[in-house]
Amino acid sequence: MAKHDVYVKKTEKLLESILGENQIELYDIEYVKEGSNWYLRVFIDKEAGITIDDCELVSRALSDELDKADFIPDSYILEVSSPGLGRQLKKDKHFEKSIGEEVEIKLYKPIDKQKEWVGTLKSFDAQSLKITLEDGTDMDISRKDIALVRLTIDF
């Protein structure tokens, strides 16, 4: 298991009681390097939506727990936020909650000379996503070909 996976798992464990006590769910965790900085990003969500107070509460409590556990030797920046309106869908639970929603899919390689597709998420399984395009056509896209899936933002 890569070090970043270990850090994510340990952070997830630290978050369990913090989030449970506050009726907040964990959406995702990333430990990534951007430029010369490492970032530990925690994305949280709840039914009524996340507020800045929720982010502050989780950030302070998690920061204290991370300081006590001290399992990340690198210097890093902790960020706690909502996944946002145009949230990226990564896990099966994200796809499950988004059935019937409009999604934007970016591919590693083109299908029919196109690398970006927009449609309504109809279903998914371990191998593929099925979307309904604007013209009513259903399209299956292999998950291994997908670089990114996110909800579209309507204004």
VMD Tcl script that draws the C-alpha trace (Angstrom):
set ca {
  {0.00 0.00 0.00}
  {1.41 3.40 -1.02}
  {2.18 5.90 1.74}
  {-0.57 8.25 0.62}
  {-3.11 5.39 0.89}
  {-1.91 4.68 4.44}
  {-2.28 8.37 5.37}
  {-5.78 8.50 3.87}
  {-6.88 5.36 5.78}
  {-5.48 6.63 9.08}
  {-7.07 10.06 8.56}
  {-10.39 8.38 7.76}
  {-10.17 6.52 11.08}
  {-9.48 9.78 12.98}
  {-12.51 11.40 11.33}
  {-15.04 8.72 12.31}
  {-15.99 10.09 15.72}
  {-15.62 13.76 14.71}
  {-18.03 13.35 11.81}
  {-20.39 10.97 13.60}
  {-20.90 13.37 16.51}
  {-21.84 16.14 14.07}
  {-24.03 14.20 11.59}
  {-21.52 14.90 8.82}
  {-20.43 12.32 6.26}
  {-17.03 11.86 4.71}
  {-17.18 12.42 0.96}
  {-13.51 11.91 0.09}
  {-9.91 12.37 1.24}
  {-6.89 13.20 -0.92}
  {-3.22 13.36 -0.02}
  {-1.55 14.98 -3.02}
  {1.53 16.95 -3.93}
  {1.04 20.14 -5.92}
  {4.21 22.02 -6.77}
  {6.42 21.79 -3.70}
  {3.52 21.45 -1.23}
  {1.69 18.40 0.11}
  {-2.05 18.77 0.74}
  {-4.31 16.66 2.93}
  {-7.78 17.48 1.61}
  {-10.89 16.32 3.38}
  {-14.25 16.71 1.64}
  {-17.31 16.53 3.89}
  {-21.02 16.58 3.18}
  {-24.41 16.42 4.87}
  {-28.02 16.42 3.77}
  {-28.64 20.12 4.47}
  {-25.32 21.14 2.93}
  {-21.99 22.06 4.48}
  {-21.39 25.47 6.04}
  {-18.14 27.27 6.77}
  {-18.79 26.52 10.46}
  {-18.90 22.78 9.68}
  {-15.58 23.03 7.85}
  {-14.00 24.99 10.69}
  {-15.27 22.55 13.32}
  {-13.94 19.50 11.46}
  {-10.67 21.23 10.55}
  {-9.88 22.20 14.17}
  {-10.82 18.81 15.60}
  {-8.97 16.88 12.90}
  {-5.90 19.08 13.19}
  {-5.71 18.30 16.92}
  {-6.07 14.55 16.24}
  {-3.45 14.63 13.47}
  {-1.02 16.44 15.79}
  {-1.53 13.74 18.45}
  {-1.24 10.81 16.02}
  {1.69 12.41 14.12}
  {1.84 9.74 11.38}
  {2.56 12.07 8.42}
  {6.26 13.00 8.44}
  {5.96 15.45 5.52}
  {5.00 19.06 6.02}
  {1.47 19.44 4.59}
  {-1.48 21.81 4.36}
  {-4.79 20.60 5.77}
  {-7.89 21.68 3.85}
  {-11.46 20.79 4.84}
  {-14.28 21.71 2.47}
  {-17.49 20.69 0.78}
  {-17.08 18.71 -2.44}
  {-18.95 21.57 -4.15}
  {-21.77 21.70 -6.67}
  {-19.67 20.29 -9.51}
  {-18.40 17.52 -7.27}
  {-16.24 14.79 -8.68}
  {-17.75 11.31 -8.53}
  {-15.17 8.68 -7.59}
  {-16.75 6.02 -5.43}
  {-19.76 3.78 -5.97}
  {-21.63 5.62 -3.19}
  {-21.12 8.88 -5.15}
  {-22.56 7.30 -8.31}
  {-25.47 5.77 -6.38}
  {-26.51 9.18 -5.00}
  {-26.17 10.74 -8.46}
  {-28.44 8.41 -10.47}
  {-30.74 10.68 -12.50}
  {-28.33 13.65 -12.28}
  {-26.56 15.24 -15.23}
  {-22.85 14.40 -15.32}
  {-19.85 15.48 -17.33}
  {-17.44 12.70 -18.28}
  {-13.88 13.28 -19.49}
  {-12.09 10.39 -21.16}
  {-8.45 9.41 -21.53}
  {-9.01 8.66 -25.22}
  {-11.80 9.75 -27.58}
  {-14.93 7.80 -28.38}
  {-16.31 8.83 -31.79}
  {-13.65 11.60 -31.89}
  {-14.94 13.10 -28.63}
  {-13.23 13.08 -25.20}
  {-15.98 14.86 -23.23}
  {-19.57 13.68 -22.85}
  {-22.54 15.07 -20.94}
  {-25.59 13.05 -20.07}
  {-27.90 11.88 -17.32}
  {-26.42 9.10 -15.22}
  {-28.72 6.15 -15.71}
  {-26.79 3.30 -14.05}
  {-23.34 1.98 -13.23}
  {-21.51 -1.18 -12.32}
  {-17.89 -2.14 -11.65}
  {-17.03 -1.97 -15.37}
  {-19.05 0.88 -16.85}
  {-21.36 3.86 -16.55}
  {-24.54 4.24 -18.59}
  {-25.66 7.77 -19.46}
  {-28.56 9.07 -21.48}
  {-27.49 11.75 -23.94}
  {-29.56 14.83 -24.73}
  {-30.98 13.17 -27.85}
  {-32.30 10.25 -25.73}
  {-29.59 7.79 -26.80}
  {-28.08 5.60 -24.09}
  {-24.30 5.29 -24.01}
  {-22.13 2.85 -22.06}
  {-18.66 4.07 -21.13}
  {-16.01 1.78 -19.70}
  {-14.80 2.97 -16.28}
  {-11.18 2.23 -17.24}
  {-11.48 4.84 -20.04}
  {-12.78 7.57 -17.71}
  {-10.38 10.23 -16.46}
  {-13.01 12.24 -14.54}
  {-16.74 12.26 -13.78}
  {-18.42 15.19 -12.10}
  {-21.86 16.66 -11.69}
  {-22.68 19.48 -14.08}
  {-23.54 22.86 -12.67}
  {-26.79 24.50 -13.82}
  {-27.03 28.26 -13.49}
}
mol new
graphics top color blue
foreach p $ca { graphics top sphere $p radius 0.5 }
foreach p [lrange $ca 0 end-1] q [lrange $ca 1 end] { graphics top cylinder $p $q radius 0.2 }
display resetview
